[in-house]
Amino acid sequence: MKYEQSTAANISEQEKAFRTSISNDPALSYFLETGSLRPNARFAKEAIYRDPAFLAFISPYFHEVYVNAITSAFDQKDTDLMSNIAMNTILLDDAYRKQAFDDILVYLEQRKSVLTMFHATLQMQGPVDIFILAEHTSTSTIYNLNYLPVEFLEFRSSYARVIMQVINTLVNRNQQTAMNMITDLRQLTVDTQTAHDVDALYTLLDTNRQTSATESGYGYSGDFDNSGGSGYSNNSGYSRDFNNSGGSDGTIGRVLLGIVVIIFIIIITVFGMLSSGNSGYPSSGPYHYHRSYRPTYHPTYHPSYHPSYRRSRR
């Protein structure tokens, strides 16, 4: 029911007083007329706002505007609007308050059902749109949930548990997104047990991430990748996506290395054979030396041995 200023003459004096109070409150009248609030705008602190008769009068108008404003804030990721709504009094009597919260809960359960479908899809290894998933787990969603009244604590806790299920199935496919989600989830106001479970999951994922980063340090860095995205991953450790080009490059490298080793062995062997063959045999140089060519000494070679030499001595 949309609130409108009435000029009818047949309204009661009490209703006139109620409408006058609303007209004199710029923030409240603006909210009822537009469904929005100006930044940091607050309703007036009027004693009449606590009057059950006034609440009974304003509740049908306030209920519709209040529910629409909250659902709009979630749809538009408008945390400012939710913050402004949260700082003001909920002008609803008990019956309309319960109805408003039930209406909001129906809307929120629909959002949670989307997360449940994401979880089922991930379990079946199906495709998932990360951007749509982020819309239901982003900080804007978490902040808006926190702005809801304390009556929504149970829903926040159940919402957190569904997000944790999604994270557990997502982490093996997209570790960074899962880590971002659990980091944001820690900011959601939930019950004590759920908060403990969220912190435990965060600690586990963070430890696994650090372990993976440490182990990847022993592999190859992703700074150079000649196979067009195959071979070694830029993220951590070895990539699971090896393609044929990466494998053939490694095979060629090993074959070339084997050929070089064989050639080196042949050279060493030939050099060794040549070195051992030079002992007692002519060398390959310009000078040849052999023991059989050494001149032998004989007494007849001496000049005194010849008769002519002896005759001259006489």
Secondary structure by P-SEA (a helix, b strand, c coil): ccccccccccccaaaaaaaaaaaacaaaaaaaaccccccccccccccccccaaaaaaaaaaaaaaaaaaaaaaaaaccaaaaaaaaaccccccaaaaaaaaaaaaaaaaaaaaaaaaaaaaaaacccccaaaaaaaccaaaaaaaaaccccaaaaaaaaaaaaaaaaaaaccccaaaaaaaaaaaccccccaaaaaaaaaaaaaaaaaaaaaaaaacccccccccccccccccccccccccccaaaaaaaaaaaaaaaaaaaaaaaaaaaaaaaaaacccccccccbbbbccccccccccccccccaaaaaaac
